[in-house]
Amino acid sequence: MKLLNPFLTKSGWVYGLSSTYSRDTYLAYPMYYPNLEGEKDVGGRKYSKFSRIAQLNFEIKQPYNLFTLLDPWTVVIPKSEIIHFFDTQKTLLNILNNINLVDPRKVLISTIIEKCKINKIDLGIGGSYAVGCPTKESDIDLVIYGTKYVYPVITCIEDFIQNKKITMMTDNIVMQYAKRYKELYKTTPMDDLKRTFSFDVSKIYIEGRKLSLIFAYNPDEYSKINPVENMLYDKNLCKSGEGVVISSTSSWMYPRRYIIKSNNKLFSIWSYHWLHKNLCNAGDKVFFKTQQPTKNGKTLFLSMLTDRISKK
C-alpha cells in the first residue's frame, strides 16, 4: 500500500498511511473523524476534518496510541483495525475522465502528466477528493509517487509560472499559512514561515482554483533510502555547498523541503532522506547538493534562488 493512502478504521476515523511500523501495525496521520454535526459526508456518515490545533488544545482525542517520536499527531494503528483503503488512483482517473466536470485543474494535471511522462500508476489524490467528500471549493491534492518525478514536475511548474499560465500563492494566502504554522510550531520565526510559503511552487492556482503537488516515495523506494545521509542525491545533482537551515516543511512522509542560506543567498531544496530518522531543523548546518540551472540560465526548484523567481 502506498504512502498517504487514506483508510477507514473500526473506530470510524479516517487516517492516511505514513509508513509500516511493524508486521502488524501502521503509522498513520488523522484526516477525518465521526461527528454528527460534521460538514463532510463520507459513506453516508457525518465527519469533521481533523485539526492539529484542536488536539494541541485538548479539544479532541484520537482513538489510537500516539507516536510522538514522529510528531504530536501520528498514531500506531493495528492492521486488524482497518476496514478498507480508499482507491485514490481510481478516484483521480475518474476526475480526469469525467467530461461533465469543468475544472481548469484537469487540463493542468493532464498536461503535467504528459510533459513529465508520469506513469498513471504513480499517481493518486489526497484530501477530501480521496475519501469522496469534496465541495466545489475543495483543493485538489495531486500525489506523485517516486522521487524521479520531482525534478521534471517542478521544472514544468516553473515554466508555467514564468509564462504566467498559473500563479503562486498571494501574499494574503501566504500569511494565512504562516499564521497557521506559527500556531503549531511556535519557535519558528514568522518571517521564515512567510519566506517558505512565498516561494512554495507546490501550491499553485489556475483561474483561481488551487492545485497542490505532493511528492511521495514509492514503496520500493522508501525502504531502500539510507537514513545516514542528510541529503540523498543522484547522478544529476552536481552543485554542492554548505549552509544553514532557515526553515523547512513539516513533512516527514515524503521528500522534505528546506530553505537553506548559503553565501547570503537562499536555496530551496528538496531532500530525499527517509522519514523521521535524520531530519534537519532550523539552525542546523548542512552540506547539500543541488541541480544546476538549465542551459537557458533559469534556476530550477532544487536550486532556486529567491531573486530568480517571485510572484508577479
Helices and strands as residue ranges (DSSP letters): E 6-9, E 14-22, E 25-34, E 40-42, E 45-49, H 52-56, E 65-66, E 75-78, G 79-81, E 82-85, H 88-97, H 104-115, G 120-122, E 123-126, H 127-131, E 140-145, G 147-149, H 150-162, H 171-184, H 190-198, E 203-206, E 209-216, H 219-222, E 239-248, E 256-262, E 265-271, E 285-290, G 301-303, E 304-305
